[in-house]
Amino acid sequence: MGLQVLYGLWSAITSFRVTGVASWLALAGITIIAVVAAGYGIYGLIKLGKWVASMRVKEFSILLLAIGAALVGVAVALP
């Protein structure tokens, strides 16, 4: 079921047809924004990893409890 969603997304991305200078400029701009966003995402994941690695056991347990509670809340909210 989840793979069907990914297949639909992939087909939408691959069926993108670029014609004209404006479309190429828009595609270049979107690509630059995506690269910068990916860079910040990787930087944030590294900082998160360092932060989690420096936590004490009690803090880590509370973090896992909060993540678990959030996931249960999302599961209840979804139909």
Rosetta constraint file for C-alpha pairs under 8 A:
AtomPair CA 1 CA 5 HARMONIC 7.12 0.50
AtomPair CA 2 CA 6 HARMONIC 6.65 0.50
AtomPair CA 3 CA 7 HARMONIC 6.02 0.50
AtomPair CA 4 CA 8 HARMONIC 6.18 0.50
AtomPair CA 5 CA 9 HARMONIC 6.28 0.50
AtomPair CA 6 CA 10 HARMONIC 6.03 0.50
AtomPair CA 7 CA 11 HARMONIC 6.07 0.50
AtomPair CA 8 CA 12 HARMONIC 6.20 0.50
AtomPair CA 9 CA 13 HARMONIC 6.31 0.50
AtomPair CA 10 CA 14 HARMONIC 6.13 0.50
AtomPair CA 11 CA 15 HARMONIC 5.93 0.50
AtomPair CA 12 CA 16 HARMONIC 6.69 0.50
AtomPair CA 18 CA 23 HARMONIC 5.65 0.50
AtomPair CA 18 CA 24 HARMONIC 6.34 0.50
AtomPair CA 19 CA 23 HARMONIC 5.98 0.50
AtomPair CA 19 CA 24 HARMONIC 7.14 0.50
AtomPair CA 20 CA 24 HARMONIC 6.52 0.50
AtomPair CA 21 CA 25 HARMONIC 6.17 0.50
AtomPair CA 22 CA 26 HARMONIC 6.11 0.50
AtomPair CA 23 CA 27 HARMONIC 6.06 0.50
AtomPair CA 24 CA 28 HARMONIC 6.13 0.50
AtomPair CA 25 CA 29 HARMONIC 6.15 0.50
AtomPair CA 26 CA 30 HARMONIC 6.14 0.50
AtomPair CA 27 CA 31 HARMONIC 6.08 0.50
AtomPair CA 28 CA 32 HARMONIC 6.23 0.50
AtomPair CA 29 CA 33 HARMONIC 6.22 0.50
AtomPair CA 30 CA 34 HARMONIC 6.07 0.50
AtomPair CA 31 CA 35 HARMONIC 6.16 0.50
AtomPair CA 32 CA 36 HARMONIC 6.25 0.50
AtomPair CA 33 CA 37 HARMONIC 6.07 0.50
AtomPair CA 34 CA 38 HARMONIC 6.02 0.50
AtomPair CA 35 CA 39 HARMONIC 6.18 0.50
AtomPair CA 36 CA 40 HARMONIC 6.30 0.50
AtomPair CA 37 CA 41 HARMONIC 6.06 0.50
AtomPair CA 38 CA 42 HARMONIC 6.16 0.50
AtomPair CA 39 CA 43 HARMONIC 6.15 0.50
AtomPair CA 40 CA 44 HARMONIC 6.02 0.50
AtomPair CA 41 CA 45 HARMONIC 6.19 0.50
AtomPair CA 42 CA 46 HARMONIC 6.25 0.50
AtomPair CA 43 CA 47 HARMONIC 6.29 0.50
AtomPair CA 44 CA 48 HARMONIC 6.02 0.50
AtomPair CA 45 CA 49 HARMONIC 6.04 0.50
AtomPair CA 46 CA 50 HARMONIC 6.28 0.50
AtomPair CA 47 CA 51 HARMONIC 6.12 0.50
AtomPair CA 48 CA 52 HARMONIC 6.08 0.50
AtomPair CA 49 CA 53 HARMONIC 6.03 0.50
AtomPair CA 50 CA 54 HARMONIC 6.28 0.50
AtomPair CA 51 CA 55 HARMONIC 6.55 0.50
AtomPair CA 52 CA 60 HARMONIC 7.23 0.50
AtomPair CA 55 CA 59 HARMONIC 6.01 0.50
AtomPair CA 55 CA 60 HARMONIC 5.99 0.50
AtomPair CA 56 CA 60 HARMONIC 6.15 0.50
AtomPair CA 57 CA 61 HARMONIC 6.08 0.50
AtomPair CA 58 CA 62 HARMONIC 6.28 0.50
AtomPair CA 59 CA 63 HARMONIC 6.16 0.50
AtomPair CA 60 CA 64 HARMONIC 6.22 0.50
AtomPair CA 61 CA 65 HARMONIC 6.17 0.50
AtomPair CA 62 CA 66 HARMONIC 6.16 0.50
AtomPair CA 63 CA 67 HARMONIC 6.21 0.50
AtomPair CA 64 CA 68 HARMONIC 6.03 0.50
AtomPair CA 65 CA 69 HARMONIC 6.11 0.50
AtomPair CA 66 CA 70 HARMONIC 6.12 0.50
AtomPair CA 67 CA 71 HARMONIC 6.18 0.50
AtomPair CA 68 CA 72 HARMONIC 6.23 0.50
AtomPair CA 69 CA 73 HARMONIC 6.11 0.50
AtomPair CA 70 CA 74 HARMONIC 6.19 0.50
AtomPair CA 71 CA 75 HARMONIC 6.10 0.50
AtomPair CA 72 CA 76 HARMONIC 6.16 0.50
AtomPair CA 73 CA 77 HARMONIC 6.19 0.50
AtomPair CA 74 CA 78 HARMONIC 6.21 0.50
